Amino acid sequence: MTTVYAAMRDHFVVVDADGAETTAAASLDGRSLECVAVHPEASDRVFVGTFGSGLWRSTDGGASFERAGAQAIEQDAVTAVRVAPNAPDRIWAGTEPSRVYRSDDGGETWTHCDGLNDLPSSDGWAFPPRPHTHHVRWIEPDPADPDHLYVAVEAGALVSTRDAGTTWEDRVPDSRRDTHAMATHPDAPDRAWCAAGDGYAETNDGGETWTHPQAGLDRTYCWSVAVDAGDPETVLVSAARGAFEAHTAERAETYVYRRTGDDDWERLDDRGLPLGEGVTRPVLAAGAAGAFYALSNRGLFRTGDAGDSWTEVSVAWPDRAREQTARGLVVLP
């Protein structure tokens, strides 16, 4: 059974994608949702970050939620949350203003990983719509090393830690400064893929250096990236010309692209996935080998052939979702 955990701006659902059964979590309705995290070995625990209402945890697979870490996580805006792929009890949370917190007991207790804001580049961090602050947009744990973590600050830097947040390493010169999402792969040690507002990037050496293959990518405001579970050479990315075209429904025009090996990017037009005008930037997630999911204001869609053809997954979204952006997507094959 494939289970999909999907969040629009103010609505969260758990979907049995095989039977198209849907469970909505009423306890999250109306909250400003930001991110979702689940681990396949502990799928009863689901974490959802919100902007203004803190971090929420479910212990029943997403049917109901309660506030988590309220005493330890000082910020009410939790903008990133991830579960370490090789350590299901280790949970990471990022906030606005930019802070990183770690739990080593499945979200019961939390520790602030101090020192992030002491990095030299932090003086230049700023989120343009709210220029006097910034936030952790994405956290990507290394599947080969539970102590190695990439942290994307929006906007200003992609930084990392190699000792579980005890110390931090600042951005390297060829990394992106406006990273929105990342992906790693258990069969590709030291590789990572990055979708950023200032373009696409990837690394083959654990983040020491980055390259920027852009050929065929005619939109470079990248939002989401996913890598085929069965083939780390196949990558999907969603992109627009800029922020307004990505996030604003009345001005939206976004597309999804695919790259295989060293080939140029190809745009996945006319394959059953709604793209182009009126479509807010899809959030992407990989399922089983060859399977990807895409969530946007047009609904939830699935491909089983790495993007050649797509079908809609039946979900009873509220009408207001047509005007919203997708916030989080996790797939457990």
Summary of the structure (lengths in Angstrom):
residues: 333
radius of gyration: 18.0
end to end distance: 6.5
largest distance: 50.6
contacts: 1212
relative contact order: 0.13
helix: 8%
strand: 45%
